[in-house]
Every structure is written in C-alpha cells, then in structure tokens.
Amino acid sequence: MNASIDPAGRNAPASATPPLPVYTAEEKRRRVFAIVGASSGNLVEWFDFYVYAFSALYFAGAFFPKSDPTVQLLNTAGVFAAGFLMRPIGGWLFGRIADRRGRKTSMLISVTMMCAGSLVIAFLPTYAQIGAWAPALLLAARLFQGLSVGGEYGTTATYMSEVALRGQRGFFSSFQYVTLIGGQLLAVLTIVILETIFTEAELRAWAWRIPFVVGAIAAVVAMLLRRSLTETQGAQTRTNQEAGTLAGLFRHHKAAFFTVLGYTAGGSLIFYTFTTYMQKYLVNTVGLPIKTTSYVMTGALFLYMCMQPLFGMLSDRIGRRNNMLLFGALGTLFTVPILTALQHTSSPYVAFVLIVAALAIVSFYTAISGIVKAEMFPPEVRALGVGLAYAVGNALFGGTAEYAALWAKSAGIESSFFWYVTVMMVIAFLVSLRLPRQASYLHHDH
C-alpha cells in the first residue's frame, strides 16, 4: 500500500474526471484495514471526550458546589467549551505535524494525549478535598484533551480521504463520523450501564470516574492499532517548503479555508445541539427523567451512526455540493419547528422521532464532513487546512452550543437559541453555494 496509496490530484484541474483505478483484492483489503485502524483511534478519542459531557450530570456537584443545578451545568459546560478553545491550536499544531512528519505520527501523538487527559480526570480529587484546585485541574485536563481532539479530526479526515477507494470516498470517509458518533454512543451506553448497576448517590460520589478509566485503557489499544498503519503521504510532499505552513495555506488557499470555516460553523453548532446538548435539553426543558433521556439518546445516536454510510454513498452519487446544499436548506427550514415541538412534548417516543429526524438532516453534512474539506486542499497543506478550519469553526460555534443554549434558558429566552441555530444554517447554505461542482484536489469520484 505504500506506493499505491496516493493522495494525488493536486495538479489536476477541477473539471478533470480521470478514469477510476482498478484495485486488486489485496489492495482493497489493505485500504479497508487502514480505514479501520484510523477510525478505531477516532472512536476512542471521541469516547473519552464525550464521556465528560454525558457524565457531567453526576459529577458537576463534585467540582462546582452550587445549590442551583442549572448553574452547575453552566460551569461544567463552560469547561466543555474551554476544551474546544484549544482546538484551533491543536488543529494548527497537529496539522503541521501531519503535513511535515506524516499522518501516522500525528495520529499516534493525539491518541496518547487523550489517554493522559482521561487518566487525570479519572483520579482527580474533588472540590471538598482540595478546594479550588479541583475545578482548575479539571479545566487543565480538558484543555489538554481539547488540544488532542483539535489535531485528531483534521489528521484522521485527511488520512481516511487519502486511503479510501476512489469512487467510494464518500462511503469510506463517512466512517470517520460513524466512529465519532460511535464514541458518543458508547459514552451514553456506558452511562446507561452504570445507571443500571449503581444508585444515583454512588454515581455522584465516585462511579462517574469509571468511564474515564475505561477510555484511557481503550486509548492504549487504539495506539497499538495505529502503529500498524501505512503512511499515505510521500516524502516529496513532506519536504515541500510550504508543507504544513500557515503562509502556504493562506497564500494560495485562503478562499478554500474560509469556505470550509463557514459551513463547519453551522455544521458543528447543529451537530452539538442535537447530540451532546440534547440530553440536558430533554432533562431541563422537556422534563424527562435522566434515565429515560439516556435511553432516548442511545437509540437516536445508534440510528444516527447507521445513517452515515448511507448519506456517504448518496454523496458519491449526487456530489458533495448537493449534499451540503440539502443540509443547509433542510436545517434552515426545520430547526425551529423540531426544537419547538420537543419543547412542548412529554412523550419520550415523540422526542425520539423528532431527534432522529433532526439527525437525518445533520447527516447530509456529517457523513461527508471530512472528505468535503479534504477535497478543497492539496496534500502539502491538507491536514493543516482541514484541521485548522474545522477547529476554529468548532471552537467558536460547536463548543459554545451548550453554553449558549443554557444561557438562553436561564435568561428566559430559550427560543432565541433556536433562531441562532437557524441563522447559522442559512450561512451554511450560502457558503455551500461556493463549493465546486466537482472535486478539485482529490481525484473526482464520479
């Protein structure tokens, strides 16, 4: 696979449609294994990152001792958002490493850092034991994990787009979000299992630490899998003078960067609205019990995960641009109706159907999130361009989604958050109009 995996296409014109290559059975097997190896580490990274969001309902009081549970959640959401603020730094740092030292090296470092962050949180003393040091150390661990995830997305998206079989890149690249959502799903499922085994008092006291230990152990396994991956980037690309540099990125690819940033902002915001924040929304606004909410979100996330390859295959048929336009248009039309309907329902079954419908709309974007970005940049700045644009958009809009929603609720203007998401969907639609009708730097898929 060394010589045959080629992230080529950087000099091909946007309109070029070269014939699809013929892959041997061995080549297909090796490429699929590479997808599995890269995405397994992605799953572990996101499990570790999301365990924090889903277990916050139980450990908030241990680090932020306030009488008002909404204030506690605001504080933990603030730390969650702070982790996102490290993503642009991670996107730049790991993008540079990936473009100059190789995708494999970057992915190994990022999963090691996530493992370390989880271990720190797992054994962190509480506010009652060490006072203000507890939330400060929690913040430090989350910043470290945020740095890791900031690098993980861009490098994994780049690697998977380069290693995927041409003609099926949408399908294979969708497994980045299969494992990203899988990480979320396993985090929710872990909480459901713990809720079955332990009492609420035990979960609040100490059992919330268990998922962080599990995540750290899983990261070690992912590290071993990633060591066996084959590098997709050639030595000539790595030695390019502009490889992994901001100057190289913005001198020639500024328009591509801001296009990716534009639709990532809306995509990240609506994604976190209907995944991580939705659990708290169902408890605080809809009024569903915590356990019922966990069941609803587990089922919804499972279906969402299964949707990704289908929407990825759809993009191989109708093109990335059409996928993105459908995402922006449907998100604009249905965000407010779905969130408003959720606000006024008391049935977990109705809530489940509404959330799945919303996640189907989000799937138009998430299934091709990595490939639609990777196709915008040449190999020498691909990881940097994808990682940095994603990280900035994610930090400003995705990471603050929970905080903005909780703030709007505490201020008595919760519906204003619904319109905020809708405005970002309009922007995502308008920016998607700038996408090329055919892939530019990666060979066109059709």
C-alpha positions as CSV (number, residue, x, y, z in Angstrom):
1,M,0.0,0.0,0.0
2,N,3.0,2.3,0.4
3,A,3.4,3.2,-3.2
4,S,-0.2,2.8,-4.3
5,I,-1.8,5.0,-1.7
6,D,-1.6,8.3,-3.4
7,P,-3.2,11.5,-2.2
8,A,-2.7,12.8,-5.6
9,G,-4.7,15.1,-7.8
10,R,-3.1,18.4,-6.6
11,N,-2.3,19.5,-10.2
12,A,-5.5,18.1,-11.8
13,P,-7.9,20.8,-12.9
14,A,-11.2,20.9,-11.1
15,S,-13.1,19.7,-14.1
16,A,-10.8,16.7,-14.8
17,T,-12.5,13.3,-14.4
18,P,-9.8,10.6,-14.6
19,P,-10.8,7.0,-15.0
20,L,-11.3,5.1,-11.8
21,P,-8.3,2.9,-10.9
22,V,-8.7,-0.9,-10.7
23,Y,-7.8,-2.2,-7.2
24,T,-6.5,-5.7,-6.5
25,A,-8.2,-7.7,-3.8
26,E,-5.1,-7.3,-1.7
27,E,-5.1,-3.5,-2.2
28,K,-8.7,-3.3,-1.2
29,R,-8.1,-5.3,1.9
30,R,-5.2,-3.2,3.0
31,R,-7.0,0.0,2.4
32,V,-10.1,-1.2,4.4
33,F,-7.8,-2.2,7.2
34,A,-6.2,1.2,7.2
35,I,-9.7,2.8,7.4
36,V,-10.5,0.5,10.4
37,G,-7.2,1.3,12.1
38,A,-7.5,5.1,11.7
39,S,-11.2,5.1,12.7
40,S,-10.7,2.9,15.8
41,G,-8.5,5.5,17.3
42,N,-11.0,8.2,16.3
43,L,-13.7,6.2,18.2
44,V,-11.6,6.1,21.4
45,E,-10.7,9.8,21.2
46,W,-14.3,10.8,20.9
47,F,-15.5,8.4,23.6
48,D,-13.0,10.0,26.0
49,F,-14.1,13.5,25.0
50,Y,-17.8,12.9,25.2
51,V,-17.8,10.9,28.4
52,Y,-17.3,14.2,30.1
53,A,-20.4,15.7,28.6
54,F,-22.6,12.8,29.4
55,S,-21.4,12.2,32.9
56,A,-21.5,15.9,33.8
57,L,-25.0,15.5,35.3
58,Y,-23.4,13.3,38.0
59,F,-20.0,14.9,38.8
60,A,-21.0,18.6,38.4
61,G,-21.5,18.9,42.2
62,A,-18.1,17.4,43.0
63,F,-16.3,20.3,41.3
64,F,-18.8,23.1,41.3
65,P,-20.7,23.1,44.6
66,K,-23.7,25.3,43.9
67,S,-27.2,24.8,45.1
68,D,-28.7,25.5,41.6
69,P,-28.3,22.6,39.2
70,T,-28.5,24.9,36.2
71,V,-25.6,26.9,37.5
72,Q,-23.6,23.7,38.0
73,L,-24.3,22.6,34.4
74,L,-23.3,26.1,33.2
75,N,-20.0,25.7,34.9
76,T,-19.3,22.2,33.5
77,A,-20.5,23.4,30.0
78,G,-18.0,26.3,30.4
79,V,-15.2,23.8,30.9
80,F,-16.5,21.7,28.0
81,A,-16.4,24.9,25.8
82,A,-12.9,25.7,27.1
83,G,-11.7,22.3,25.8
84,F,-13.0,23.5,22.4
85,L,-11.0,26.7,22.6
86,M,-7.8,24.6,22.4
87,R,-8.9,23.1,19.2
88,P,-7.6,25.8,16.8
89,I,-4.2,25.4,18.5
90,G,-4.4,21.6,18.1
91,G,-5.6,21.9,14.5
92,W,-2.6,24.1,13.7
93,L,-0.1,22.0,15.7
94,F,-1.2,18.6,14.6
95,G,-1.9,19.8,11.0
96,R,1.7,21.0,10.8
97,I,3.0,17.7,12.2
98,A,0.8,15.7,9.8
99,D,1.9,17.7,6.7
100,R,5.6,17.7,7.7
101,R,6.1,14.5,9.6
102,G,3.3,12.3,8.3
103,R,-0.3,11.5,9.1
104,K,0.6,8.4,11.2
105,T,2.9,10.3,13.6
106,S,0.2,12.9,14.2
107,M,-2.5,10.4,14.9
108,L,-0.3,8.5,17.4
109,I,0.6,11.6,19.4
110,S,-3.1,12.8,19.6
111,V,-4.4,9.5,20.9
112,T,-1.6,9.3,23.5
113,M,-2.6,12.8,24.8
114,M,-6.2,11.9,25.0
115,C,-5.3,8.9,27.1
116,A,-3.3,11.0,29.5
117,G,-6.2,13.6,29.9
118,S,-8.7,10.8,30.7
119,L,-6.4,9.3,33.4
120,V,-6.0,12.7,35.1
121,I,-9.8,13.2,35.3
122,A,-10.4,9.7,36.5
123,F,-8.3,10.2,39.6
124,L,-8.9,13.9,40.2
125,P,-9.7,14.9,43.8
126,T,-13.0,16.8,44.3
127,Y,-13.7,20.4,45.5
128,A,-14.3,19.1,49.0
129,Q,-10.8,17.5,49.1
130,I,-8.6,20.2,47.5
131,G,-10.8,23.2,47.1
132,A,-10.4,25.5,44.1
133,W,-7.6,23.3,42.7
134,A,-10.2,20.7,41.7
135,P,-12.0,22.7,39.0
136,A,-8.7,24.3,38.0
137,L,-7.1,20.8,37.4
138,L,-10.3,19.7,35.6
139,L,-10.0,22.6,33.3
140,A,-6.3,21.8,32.6
141,A,-7.1,18.2,31.7
142,R,-9.9,19.3,29.4
143,L,-7.6,21.9,27.7
144,F,-5.1,19.0,27.1
145,Q,-7.9,16.8,25.6
146,G,-9.1,19.7,23.5
147,L,-5.6,20.1,22.1
148,S,-5.6,16.4,21.2
149,V,-9.1,16.4,19.6
150,G,-8.2,19.6,17.7
151,G,-5.5,17.6,16.0
152,E,-7.4,14.3,15.7
153,Y,-10.1,15.5,13.4
154,G,-8.0,17.1,10.6
155,T,-5.4,14.3,10.5
156,T,-7.9,11.5,10.5
157,A,-10.1,13.2,7.9
158,T,-7.1,13.7,5.7
159,Y,-5.8,10.1,6.2
160,M,-9.1,8.5,5.5
161,S,-9.8,10.6,2.4
162,E,-6.4,9.7,1.0
163,V,-6.6,6.0,1.7
164,A,-10.3,5.5,0.7
165,L,-11.1,3.7,-2.6
166,R,-11.7,6.3,-5.3
167,G,-15.3,6.2,-6.5
168,Q,-16.4,5.3,-2.9
169,R,-14.6,8.1,-1.0
170,G,-17.9,9.4,0.4
171,F,-18.8,6.0,1.7
172,F,-15.5,5.2,3.3
173,S,-14.9,8.6,4.6
174,S,-18.3,8.5,6.4
175,F,-16.7,6.1,8.8
176,Q,-15.0,9.0,10.5
177,Y,-18.3,10.1,11.8
178,V,-19.5,6.5,12.3
179,T,-16.7,6.2,14.9
180,L,-17.1,9.8,16.1
181,I,-20.8,9.1,16.8
182,G,-19.9,5.6,18.0
183,G,-17.7,7.3,20.6
184,Q,-20.7,9.4,21.7
185,L,-22.9,6.3,21.6
186,L,-20.5,4.2,23.7
187,A,-20.3,7.1,26.2
188,V,-24.1,7.2,26.6
189,L,-24.3,3.4,26.7
190,T,-21.6,3.4,29.4
191,I,-23.7,5.8,31.5
192,V,-26.8,3.7,30.9
193,I,-25.0,0.6,32.2
194,L,-23.6,2.5,35.2
195,E,-27.1,3.8,36.0
196,T,-28.3,0.2,36.0
197,I,-25.5,-1.1,38.3
198,F,-25.1,1.9,40.7
199,T,-27.5,4.1,42.6
200,E,-27.7,7.8,41.8
201,A,-25.9,8.6,45.0
202,E,-23.0,6.2,44.1
203,L,-22.7,7.7,40.6
204,R,-22.5,11.2,42.1
205,A,-20.0,10.1,44.7
206,W,-17.4,8.0,42.7
207,A,-18.8,5.8,40.0
208,W,-18.7,8.6,37.4
209,R,-14.9,8.0,37.3
210,I,-15.2,4.6,35.8
211,P,-15.8,5.6,32.1
212,F,-12.6,7.8,32.2
213,V,-10.6,4.7,33.3
214,V,-12.2,2.6,30.5
215,G,-11.4,5.3,28.0
216,A,-7.8,5.5,29.0
217,I,-7.3,1.8,28.6
218,A,-9.1,1.8,25.2
219,A,-6.7,4.5,24.0
220,V,-3.8,2.2,24.6
221,V,-5.4,-0.4,22.3
222,A,-6.0,2.2,19.7
223,M,-2.4,3.3,19.9
224,L,-1.2,-0.2,19.1
225,L,-3.6,-0.4,16.1
226,R,-2.4,2.9,14.7
227,R,1.3,1.8,14.9
228,S,0.5,-0.7,12.2
229,L,-0.9,1.9,9.7
230,T,0.9,2.7,6.5
231,E,1.7,6.3,5.8
232,T,-0.2,7.9,2.9
233,Q,2.0,11.0,2.5
234,G,5.0,10.8,0.2
235,A,8.5,12.2,1.2
236,Q,8.4,14.7,-1.6
237,T,5.2,16.3,-0.2
238,R,6.6,16.4,3.3
239,T,9.7,18.2,2.2
240,N,7.8,20.8,0.2
241,Q,8.8,24.2,1.5
242,E,5.2,25.2,2.2
243,A,4.2,21.9,3.7
244,G,2.2,22.5,6.9
245,T,2.8,26.3,7.0
246,L,0.2,29.0,7.5
247,A,1.9,31.0,4.8
248,G,1.4,28.2,2.3
249,L,-2.2,27.7,3.4
250,F,-3.3,31.4,3.2
251,R,-1.1,32.4,0.2
252,H,-2.9,30.0,-2.2
253,H,-5.9,28.6,-0.4
254,K,-7.5,31.4,1.6
255,A,-10.9,31.1,-0.2
256,A,-11.0,27.4,0.4
257,F,-10.1,27.9,4.1
258,F,-13.0,30.4,4.7
259,T,-15.4,28.3,2.7
260,V,-14.7,25.3,5.0
261,L,-14.8,27.5,8.1
262,G,-18.2,28.8,7.0
263,Y,-20.1,25.5,6.7
264,T,-18.2,24.0,9.6
265,A,-19.6,26.7,11.9
266,G,-23.2,25.8,11.1
267,G,-22.5,22.1,10.9
268,S,-20.8,22.0,14.3
269,L,-23.5,24.1,16.0
270,I,-26.4,21.9,14.9
271,F,-24.4,18.7,15.5
272,Y,-23.8,19.5,19.1
273,T,-27.3,20.9,19.6
274,F,-28.9,17.6,18.7
275,T,-26.2,15.3,20.3
276,T,-24.4,16.4,23.5
277,Y,-26.8,19.3,24.5
278,M,-29.9,17.3,23.7
279,Q,-29.5,15.1,26.8
280,K,-29.6,18.2,29.0
281,Y,-32.4,19.8,27.0
282,L,-34.6,16.7,27.4
283,V,-34.0,16.8,31.2
284,N,-34.1,20.5,31.9
285,T,-36.7,21.7,29.4
286,V,-38.8,18.8,28.2
287,G,-38.8,17.3,31.8
288,L,-37.9,13.7,31.0
289,P,-36.2,11.7,33.8
290,I,-32.4,11.3,33.4
291,K,-32.6,7.5,32.8
292,T,-35.3,7.9,30.1
293,T,-33.3,10.6,28.4
294,S,-30.3,8.3,28.3
295,Y,-32.4,5.6,26.6
296,V,-33.8,8.1,24.1
297,M,-30.3,9.4,23.2
298,T,-28.8,5.9,23.0
299,G,-31.4,4.8,20.4
300,A,-31.2,8.1,18.5
301,L,-27.4,8.1,18.3
302,F,-27.4,4.4,17.2
303,L,-29.7,5.2,14.2
304,Y,-27.6,8.3,13.5
305,M,-24.4,6.3,13.4
306,C,-26.1,3.8,11.0
307,M,-27.2,6.7,8.7
308,Q,-23.6,7.9,8.0
309,P,-22.5,5.3,5.3
310,L,-25.9,5.7,3.5
311,F,-25.5,9.5,3.3
312,G,-21.9,9.0,2.3
313,M,-22.9,6.7,-0.6
314,L,-25.5,9.3,-1.5
315,S,-22.7,11.9,-1.9
316,D,-20.9,9.5,-4.2
317,R,-24.0,9.6,-6.4
318,I,-25.2,13.2,-6.3
319,G,-22.0,15.0,-5.4
320,R,-20.7,16.7,-2.2
321,R,-22.1,20.1,-3.2
322,N,-25.7,18.8,-3.4
323,N,-25.4,17.0,-0.1
324,M,-24.2,20.3,1.5
325,L,-27.0,22.4,-0.1
326,L,-29.6,19.9,1.1
327,F,-28.1,20.1,4.6
328,G,-28.2,23.9,4.7
329,A,-31.8,24.1,3.2
330,L,-33.4,21.5,5.4
331,G,-31.6,22.7,8.5
332,T,-32.9,26.2,7.9
333,L,-36.5,25.0,7.4
334,F,-36.8,22.5,10.2
335,T,-34.6,23.5,13.2
336,V,-37.1,25.8,14.9
337,P,-40.1,23.5,14.3
338,I,-38.3,20.5,15.7
339,L,-36.9,22.2,18.8
340,T,-40.2,23.9,19.5
341,A,-42.1,20.6,19.1
342,L,-39.6,19.0,21.5
343,Q,-40.2,21.8,24.0
344,H,-43.9,21.0,24.1
345,T,-43.9,17.2,24.2
346,S,-44.0,15.0,27.2
347,S,-43.6,11.7,25.3
348,P,-40.2,10.1,25.1
349,Y,-41.4,8.4,21.9
350,V,-42.3,11.6,20.2
351,A,-39.0,13.1,21.4
352,F,-37.1,10.2,19.9
353,V,-38.7,10.6,16.5
354,L,-38.1,14.3,16.4
355,I,-34.4,13.9,17.3
356,V,-33.9,11.2,14.7
357,A,-35.5,13.4,12.1
358,A,-33.1,16.3,13.1
359,L,-30.1,13.9,13.0
360,A,-31.1,12.7,9.5
361,I,-30.8,16.4,8.3
362,V,-27.4,16.7,10.1
363,S,-26.2,13.5,8.3
364,F,-26.1,15.3,5.0
365,Y,-23.2,17.2,6.4
366,T,-21.5,14.8,8.9
367,A,-21.3,11.8,6.6
368,I,-19.1,13.8,4.2
369,S,-17.6,16.3,6.7
370,G,-14.1,15.0,6.3
371,I,-14.0,14.4,2.5
372,V,-15.7,17.6,1.5
373,K,-13.0,19.5,3.4
374,A,-10.1,17.4,2.2
375,E,-11.1,17.8,-1.4
376,M,-10.5,21.6,-1.0
377,F,-6.8,21.4,-0.3
378,P,-3.6,20.0,-1.9
379,P,-1.6,17.3,0.1
380,E,1.1,19.6,1.4
381,V,-1.4,21.7,3.4
382,R,-4.3,19.3,3.5
383,A,-4.2,18.3,7.2
384,L,-3.5,21.9,8.3
385,G,-6.3,23.3,6.1
386,V,-8.8,20.7,7.2
387,G,-7.8,20.7,10.8
388,L,-7.5,24.4,11.4
389,A,-10.7,25.4,9.6
390,Y,-12.6,22.7,11.4
391,A,-11.1,23.6,14.8
392,V,-11.8,27.3,14.6
393,G,-15.4,26.8,13.4
394,N,-15.9,24.1,16.0
395,A,-14.4,26.1,18.9
396,L,-16.5,29.3,18.2
397,F,-19.8,27.6,17.4
398,G,-19.8,23.9,18.3
399,G,-18.1,24.1,21.7
400,T,-20.2,27.0,22.8
401,A,-23.6,25.4,21.7
402,E,-24.4,24.0,25.2
403,Y,-23.3,27.2,27.0
404,A,-25.3,29.4,24.6
405,A,-28.4,27.2,25.0
406,L,-28.2,27.1,28.8
407,W,-27.6,30.8,29.0
408,A,-30.7,31.5,26.8
409,K,-32.7,29.2,29.1
410,S,-31.5,30.9,32.3
411,A,-32.3,34.3,30.7
412,G,-35.8,33.2,29.9
413,I,-35.4,33.5,26.1
414,E,-34.7,29.8,25.2
415,S,-36.4,30.1,21.8
416,S,-33.8,32.7,20.7
417,F,-31.2,29.8,20.7
418,F,-33.4,28.0,18.1
419,W,-33.2,31.0,15.8
420,Y,-29.5,31.3,16.3
421,V,-29.0,27.8,15.0
422,T,-31.3,28.6,12.1
423,V,-29.3,31.7,11.1
424,M,-26.1,29.6,11.1
425,M,-27.9,27.1,8.8
426,V,-28.7,29.9,6.3
427,I,-25.0,30.8,6.3
428,A,-24.0,27.1,5.8
429,F,-26.3,27.0,2.8
430,L,-24.9,30.2,1.3
431,V,-21.3,29.1,1.8
432,S,-22.1,25.7,0.2
433,L,-23.0,27.5,-3.0
434,R,-19.3,28.3,-3.3
435,L,-18.4,24.6,-3.4
436,P,-17.1,23.3,-6.7
437,R,-19.4,21.1,-8.6
438,Q,-16.6,18.6,-8.9
439,A,-13.8,17.7,-6.6
440,S,-10.6,19.7,-7.1
441,Y,-7.5,18.3,-5.4
442,L,-8.5,14.7,-4.7
443,H,-9.4,12.9,-7.9
444,H,-13.1,13.4,-8.7
445,D,-15.2,10.4,-7.5
446,H,-17.7,10.0,-10.3
